[in-house]
Amino acid sequence: MLTVVPTPIGNLGDFTPRAMEAIEGADFVLAEDTRTTGSLLRLKGLEARLRAFHAHNEHKVLEGVVADLVSGASACLCSDAGTPAISDPGFLLVRACIEAGVEVQCLPGATAFVPALVISGLPCDRFVYEGFLPHKKGRQTRLKALADEVRTTVLYESPHRIIKLMAELEEHCGPDRPMSVSRELSKKFEETVRGTCKEVRAHFDDHPPKGEFVVVVGGRP
C-alpha cells in the first residue's frame, strides 16, 4: 500500500498523529529531500528507512518502487512541505500504483493554498488552482486566460518572482482586480495582504518579499 502523507508547511504542530503512525508502520518512506524529511522525523522521534523520490529521479526509480509495493511492501510518500502531488512530485507514482493494483490512500493535512484561499475574503465556492505558472513558454497564454477567468484563481510563487507576477497580473487583469497575497503561512511571520492588484503590488514594492507566496486573484466581474 502507498500512503500519501502531508507534512507541515511551517508549524510542526500540523504534523498529525495519524501521519506519524503511518510513517512508523511503513517499510520505507519516499522523500522529496531525505535531509528535510529526516530532520522532521527526528524532531518527532521517528525512525524510518528513507528513499529519495523527487522531480529529477521519479521516472528512474518509479518502476522499482511500484515493484516493491506490488510484492507486498508498504510505503509513505512525503514532500518537503504540504501535500505530495500538489505542485510537488507524486502524480506519476499514484497513477502507476493504481494501474498496478496497489492500494493508495491520501491522509488529510497541511497544504498552503487552502488557508490562503479561505482567508483571502474572495469567493471560494468555485475556484481554479494553477500552482506555479511556467517561467517562459506558455506563460503569457496562461496569464491571458486567467484574466478572463470568472472563478477565483490560486497561484504559487517564489519570493524571487513574486514582484514580476504581481506586475503581470495587474497588466492583464487590470489594476482594480481584487487580490490577496499570503506568505509564511502557519509560521511566525505569517502575513496576508489584501486589496486591488495595484495596492498589493505597491505594498511589496515597499516591503521586500520574503518566504513562499500564495496569490489569490478574484475572478473577472
Secondary structure, 3 states (H helix, E strand, C coil): CEEECCECCCCHHHCCHHHHHHHHHCCEEEECCHHHHHHHHHHCCCCCCEEECCCCCHHHHHHHHHHHHHCCCCEEEECCCECCCCCCCCHHHHHHHHHHCCCEEECCCCCCHHHHHHCCCCCCCCEEEEECCCCCCCHHHHHHHHHCCCCEEEEEECCCCHHHHHHHHHHHHCCCCEEEEEECCCCCCCEEEEEEHHHHHHHHHHCCCCCCEEEEECCCC
